[in-house]
């Protein structure tokens, strides 16, 4: 797996992670470590571009959820109880972690696992950046 990082200044500064390769048990730690490094270096808004990701496993999803939690701890936008209620009712989407360019297979995994209930999925990078 290769990871390329770019910075975009929209309404807020956004770090964009362009992933090339599967995010699975063999690679999730690299993905998670790079995202955590960005966060430690000051990233508050993160877009993960899945254009070149043909597959994500449960390990990759756990890494993405961990990244969500790290960013959420920096923002404190809602408390845990409110978050659960809003997620259950479909009223909550992360304002600081978004994904774009998911293949049909990866989108299916996101939907099956329920990640689309709290992480916005955008059809392309430009629309995702405009949503921040």
PEBELFEN-V950367 format. One record per residue. N is the residue number from 1. RES is the residue in three letters. PHI is phi in whole degrees, -180 to 180 (none if undefined). Layout:
n->[N | N]
res->[RES | RES]
phi->[PHI | PHI]
This chain:
n->[1 | 2 | 3 | 4 | 5 | 6 | 7 | 8 | 9 | 10 | 11 | 12 | 13 | 14 | 15 | 16 | 17 | 18 | 19 | 20 | 21 | 22 | 23 | 24 | 25 | 26 | 27 | 28 | 29 | 30 | 31 | 32 | 33 | 34 | 35 | 36 | 37 | 38 | 39 | 40 | 41 | 42 | 43 | 44 | 45 | 46 | 47 | 48 | 49 | 50 | 51 | 52 | 53 | 54 | 55 | 56 | 57 | 58 | 59 | 60 | 61 | 62 | 63 | 64 | 65 | 66 | 67 | 68 | 69 | 70 | 71 | 72 | 73 | 74 | 75 | 76 | 77 | 78 | 79 | 80 | 81 | 82 | 83 | 84 | 85 | 86 | 87 | 88 | 89 | 90 | 91 | 92 | 93 | 94 | 95 | 96 | 97 | 98 | 99 | 100 | 101 | 102 | 103 | 104 | 105 | 106 | 107 | 108 | 109 | 110 | 111 | 112 | 113 | 114 | 115 | 116 | 117 | 118 | 119 | 120 | 121 | 122 | 123 | 124 | 125 | 126 | 127 | 128 | 129 | 130 | 131 | 132]
res->[UNK | UNK | UNK | UNK | UNK | UNK | UNK | UNK | UNK | UNK | UNK | UNK | UNK | UNK | UNK | UNK | UNK | UNK | UNK | UNK | UNK | UNK | UNK | UNK | UNK | UNK | UNK | UNK | UNK | UNK | UNK | UNK | UNK | UNK | UNK | UNK | UNK | UNK | UNK | UNK | UNK | UNK | UNK | UNK | UNK | UNK | UNK | UNK | UNK | UNK | UNK | UNK | UNK | UNK | UNK | UNK | UNK | UNK | UNK | UNK | UNK | UNK | UNK | UNK | UNK | UNK | UNK | UNK | UNK | UNK | UNK | UNK | UNK | UNK | UNK | UNK | UNK | UNK | UNK | UNK | UNK | UNK | UNK | UNK | UNK | UNK | UNK | UNK | UNK | UNK | UNK | UNK | UNK | UNK | UNK | UNK | UNK | UNK | UNK | UNK | UNK | UNK | UNK | UNK | UNK | UNK | UNK | UNK | UNK | UNK | UNK | UNK | UNK | UNK | UNK | UNK | UNK | UNK | UNK | UNK | UNK | UNK | UNK | UNK | UNK | UNK | UNK | UNK | UNK | UNK | UNK | UNK]
phi->[none | -117 | -129 | -116 | -112 | -130 | -114 | -129 | -106 | -111 | -61 | -133 | -73 | -122 | -90 | -112 | -101 | -96 | -100 | -126 | 126 | -71 | -111 | -142 | -62 | -85 | -127 | -60 | -66 | -66 | -58 | -64 | -63 | -66 | -64 | -66 | -63 | -60 | -64 | -63 | -86 | 114 | -65 | -111 | -131 | -133 | -116 | -105 | -93 | -98 | -49 | -110 | -112 | -78 | -153 | -131 | -97 | -62 | -64 | -65 | -66 | -62 | -63 | -63 | -66 | -64 | -63 | -55 | -64 | -64 | -66 | -61 | -65 | -78 | -93 | 49 | -76 | -143 | -79 | -59 | -64 | -64 | -60 | -60 | -64 | -67 | -66 | -63 | -89 | 81 | -94 | -118 | -135 | -58 | -83 | -124 | -133 | -139 | -129 | -142 | 60 | -78 | -69 | -59 | -66 | -67 | -60 | -60 | -65 | -59 | -70 | -63 | -87 | 87 | -66 | -69 | -74 | -134 | -122 | -68 | -109 | -117 | -73 | -151 | -65 | -62 | -66 | -64 | -63 | -66 | -81 | -77]
